[in-house]
Amino acid sequence: MVSVHRMMIGNPNIIVVGHLSIDNIFLPGKSSPIVVLGGSVAYVSLAVKRLGGYASIVSKIGRDFPEACIWLLRNEGINLSGIVKVKHELTTSFELKYSEDLMRRTLKLKNRASQIELNDSAKSLQADAVHVASIDDEITYETVENLKSRVDTLSLDPQGLVRSFDKYGSVINCPPTDKRMLSLANIYKSSLDEIQTLTSKSTVNSAIAAIHDFGVEVVIVTLGSRGALLSFENTQHRIPPFTTAKVVDPTGAGDVFVGAFLTEFLLKKDPLWCAYVASATASLVVESAGPMFLGTKEEIYRRANFLYEKEIKS
């Protein structure tokens, strides 16, 4: 049995670490970008809160970070005491341009905050799990090791670890030289491109096996509109997407997926059920631009039950 977490008495308490960002999103048919709160930490934390968990963000922002975004996050009940604001820096910022069918995007780094350091508040945070949500290689192994020493479960998204940036800010995927962070993880989540880049494996099965070899017990590979793969206890499961009536902005769907999965997983629920809840939650965030609109917990569970029952019947 998967046993990387203890029995929860109350609702899960999760620390999410990574850069908050300001995203300029160019969507099909729009002449100007939509400027929204970005960063994996925002999407993950909001998914945790929507499912009844507690979330604390550990991040670094610059002088330009909108006070409205701070208000929005605080209004959602997210603990922001681990955020460091540096007045002489700019917040990490990306430009995202999507193709007409929303299946492809180009990503450009506009500004980059410095690496995250744990302030006194972050060092005192207590939680059941940590999710590492790097977007621009802003988190050191030592920081993650420090956080892992205080929790039973660590979830890792290596997105920022496999990114490098040229002088124009264009993103290039390349395998990291230091993969020690993988040995700290109990749960791993990435896209197909990222896991193949990280492991230098040509097939998804060999890439998943390579991640398990680091001691990771649960591996999730998101496949965009095709759903996801879930691997645990030597078994691989295909997780179907919930077919939504409209897709407005696919940004952050994978982050919402792992935030929902981790919240349910810490409640000692079946990992397969957790993945259906994750798929359902991801289907809601793509229906509007930005991370703030995730529907209700009831709607998430309704969609998850639909997927679960459909799978059983098939």
PAKE-537713 format. One record per residue (C-alpha): residue in one letter; chain; x, y, z. Coordinates in steps of 0.001 Angstrom, whole numbers, plus 500000, padded with zeros to 6 digits. Layout:
// PAKE-537713
residu,chaine,xx,yy,zz
A,A,X,Y,Z
...
***
This chain:
// PAKE-537713
residu,chaine,xx,yy,zz
M,A,500000,500000,500000
V,A,501054,503607,499435
S,A,502030,504894,502864
V,A,503885,508152,502399
H,A,501481,510099,504593
R,A,499968,509801,508051
M,A,496278,509583,508886
M,A,494844,513081,508840
I,A,492732,514231,511783
G,A,491751,517591,510320
N,A,492020,519171,506917
P,A,495403,518973,505131
N,A,497877,521775,505716
I,A,500233,522296,502759
I,A,503205,524616,502207
V,A,503624,525598,498540
V,A,507005,527033,497565
G,A,507937,528810,494330
H,A,507822,532200,492624
L,A,504553,534015,492258
S,A,504493,535718,488878
I,A,502708,538248,486739
D,A,501502,536518,483562
N,A,500782,538292,480287
I,A,498624,535797,478401
F,A,497924,536199,474680
L,A,494829,534168,473769
P,A,493470,533521,470255
G,A,491405,536393,468919
K,A,492719,538875,471486
S,A,494830,541820,470321
S,A,496273,542527,473754
P,A,497320,540262,476613
I,A,495315,539393,479674
V,A,497445,540271,482702
V,A,496757,537901,485591
L,A,498210,536516,488787
G,A,500499,533636,487833
G,A,502975,531151,489188
S,A,502340,527519,490031
V,A,502117,528401,493729
A,A,498995,530484,493098
Y,A,497168,527757,491176
V,A,498183,524986,493582
S,A,497266,526964,496706
L,A,493847,527939,495380
A,A,493083,524314,494479
V,A,494070,523245,498009
K,A,491767,525854,499509
R,A,488866,524984,497222
L,A,488951,521401,498509
G,A,489024,522441,502145
G,A,492748,522368,502888
Y,A,495012,525009,504378
A,A,497714,526546,502185
S,A,500792,528638,502970
I,A,502842,530241,500199
V,A,506617,530593,500463
S,A,507742,532938,497687
K,A,509614,536084,496690
I,A,508074,539071,494910
G,A,509283,542479,493754
R,A,508112,546046,494183
D,A,505751,545744,491189
F,A,503656,542883,492540
P,A,500031,544121,492572
E,A,498505,544728,495986
A,A,495230,543505,494488
C,A,496769,540048,494062
I,A,497884,540033,497695
W,A,494347,540945,498684
L,A,492858,538193,496492
L,A,495105,535498,497955
R,A,494576,536681,501523
N,A,490823,536872,500929
E,A,490921,533193,499932
G,A,492384,532397,503338
I,A,495900,531581,502128
N,A,498755,532206,504589
L,A,501142,534722,502989
S,A,503601,535113,505890
G,A,506275,533182,503964
I,A,506344,535707,501096
V,A,509367,538023,500955
K,A,508968,541337,499121
V,A,512215,542860,497786
K,A,511833,546527,496932
H,A,514803,546734,494563
E,A,513651,543748,492459
L,A,510895,543062,489950
T,A,508533,540131,490264
T,A,509034,537145,487989
S,A,506964,537771,484866
F,A,506168,535661,481804
E,A,504637,536234,478389
L,A,502529,533304,477182
K,A,501245,533086,473599
Y,A,498787,530337,472639
S,A,498059,528871,469215
E,A,494578,529119,467716
D,A,493624,525654,469019
L,A,495185,526332,472469
M,A,497269,523167,472079
R,A,500646,524918,471824
R,A,502198,527892,473529
T,A,505400,529896,473435
L,A,506770,531096,476747
K,A,509077,534055,477316
L,A,510591,535234,480590
K,A,510246,539010,480987
N,A,511552,539495,484538
R,A,513049,537146,487089
A,A,513145,537553,490865
S,A,516100,536174,492813
Q,A,516170,532780,494504
I,A,513807,532108,497367
E,A,515162,532349,500898
L,A,513249,531199,503954
N,A,512334,534089,506233
D,A,511616,533558,509951
S,A,507905,533077,509260
A,A,508568,530418,506616
K,A,510962,528619,508953
S,A,508255,528415,511612
L,A,505474,527129,509351
Q,A,503988,523777,510356
A,A,502347,521551,507759
D,A,501555,518002,506682
A,A,503115,518336,503237
V,A,505238,520568,501035
H,A,504702,521067,497318
V,A,507709,522377,495386
A,A,506417,524471,492476
S,A,509482,525919,490774
I,A,509009,527968,487588
D,A,512457,529484,486962
D,A,514933,527419,488987
E,A,514365,529646,492016
I,A,514479,526940,494703
T,A,517703,525379,495949
Y,A,518125,521801,497097
E,A,519021,523076,500574
T,A,515728,524987,500842
V,A,513715,521922,499865
E,A,515744,519724,502229
N,A,514992,522156,505059
L,A,511253,522070,504346
K,A,511164,518283,503878
S,A,512685,517767,507329
R,A,509457,519118,508853
V,A,506836,517143,506898
D,A,505940,513555,506027
T,A,505149,514185,502370
L,A,506897,516192,499685
S,A,505408,516702,496235
L,A,507608,517930,493390
D,A,506911,519618,490064
P,A,510301,519943,488299
Q,A,509116,522516,485747
G,A,511626,525155,486816
L,A,514452,522634,487100
V,A,514329,521733,483407
R,A,514121,525315,482134
S,A,516899,527571,480950
F,A,516506,530972,479317
D,A,518410,532602,476481
K,A,519255,536319,476397
Y,A,515845,537088,474867
G,A,513969,535239,477607
S,A,512953,532332,475393
V,A,512546,529091,477311
I,A,514704,526091,476471
N,A,514116,522720,478137
C,A,517273,520924,479240
P,A,517994,518278,481895
P,A,519342,519615,485198
T,A,522812,518655,486334
D,A,521623,518297,489940
K,A,518765,515817,490407
R,A,519077,515361,494172
M,A,515701,516988,494757
L,A,514020,513934,493242
S,A,515321,511794,496104
L,A,513351,513959,498563
A,A,510021,513541,496748
N,A,507204,511170,497591
I,A,504974,512456,494784
Y,A,506116,513703,491366
K,A,504073,515605,488769
S,A,505107,516994,485404
S,A,504118,517214,481763
L,A,505244,514564,479277
D,A,507882,516875,477757
E,A,509292,517699,481184
I,A,509617,514117,482426
Q,A,511333,513069,479187
T,A,513689,516046,479404
L,A,514450,515360,483051
T,A,515164,511647,482587
S,A,516534,511730,478993
K,A,514213,508797,478231
S,A,512451,508482,474887
T,A,509277,506741,476106
V,A,506866,507691,478853
N,A,507067,504247,480483
S,A,510847,504353,480758
A,A,510696,507937,482027
I,A,508179,507012,484727
A,A,510320,504040,485749
A,A,513352,506319,486016
I,A,511496,508637,488408
H,A,510388,505695,490553
D,A,514042,504634,490720
F,A,514749,507757,492796
G,A,512364,506386,495441
V,A,509323,508407,494340
E,A,506194,506431,495174
V,A,503554,508245,493101
V,A,504279,509589,489601
I,A,501820,511739,487649
V,A,502314,512767,484026
T,A,499819,515318,482711
L,A,498868,515031,479038
G,A,496864,518217,478463
S,A,493531,517563,476763
R,A,494254,513799,476854
G,A,494124,513597,480640
A,A,496971,512157,482695
L,A,498896,509044,483662
L,A,499075,507916,487288
S,A,501686,505376,488395
F,A,501876,503807,491867
E,A,502375,500332,493360
N,A,503783,499018,490064
T,A,500552,499858,488233
Q,A,499851,502564,485690
H,A,496411,504130,485257
R,A,495119,506379,482474
I,A,493137,509268,483971
P,A,490568,510671,481532
P,A,489926,514404,481227
F,A,486548,515852,482086
T,A,485240,517215,478793
T,A,484332,520814,479483
A,A,481996,522877,477332
K,A,484635,525557,476757
V,A,488367,526031,477127
V,A,489337,529681,477560
D,A,492836,529470,479073
P,A,494733,526205,479738
T,A,497378,527930,481888
G,A,497821,526295,485292
A,A,495729,523184,484649
G,A,498591,520898,485670
D,A,499197,522926,488826
V,A,495546,522735,489812
F,A,495672,519004,489097
V,A,498496,518352,491560
G,A,497071,520716,494191
A,A,493774,518842,494169
F,A,495470,515438,494060
L,A,497700,516204,497034
T,A,494847,517560,499147
E,A,492757,514441,498631
F,A,495776,512141,498967
L,A,496635,513498,502407
L,A,493150,512499,503553
K,A,494202,508877,502895
K,A,491890,508490,499929
D,A,492525,506028,497103
P,A,495105,507578,494722
L,A,492922,506708,491740
W,A,490011,508651,493229
C,A,492395,511519,494027
A,A,493363,511647,490350
Y,A,489715,511864,489269
V,A,489193,514778,491662
A,A,492349,516366,490234
S,A,491116,515954,486656
A,A,487762,517462,487598
T,A,489405,520468,489267
A,A,491671,521059,486270
S,A,488623,521089,483998
L,A,487222,524050,485910
V,A,490282,526301,485860
V,A,490542,526201,482039
E,A,487052,527649,481677
S,A,488307,531172,482460
A,A,491547,533162,482433
G,A,493752,533095,485506
P,A,493673,530997,488687
M,A,490794,532512,490614
F,A,487809,530643,489163
L,A,487755,527018,490291
G,A,484042,526569,490874
T,A,482740,525018,494073
K,A,483833,521920,495953
E,A,480442,520408,495152
E,A,480935,520919,491416
I,A,484422,519428,491602
Y,A,483092,516291,493280
R,A,480178,516078,490841
R,A,482592,516015,487916
A,A,484909,513587,489708
N,A,482038,511192,490401
F,A,481026,511377,486750
L,A,484534,510364,485670
Y,A,484773,507649,488323
E,A,481427,506059,487482
K,A,482118,506278,483765
E,A,485416,504454,484256
I,A,483815,501711,486361
K,A,481101,501132,483761
S,A,483665,500910,480949
***
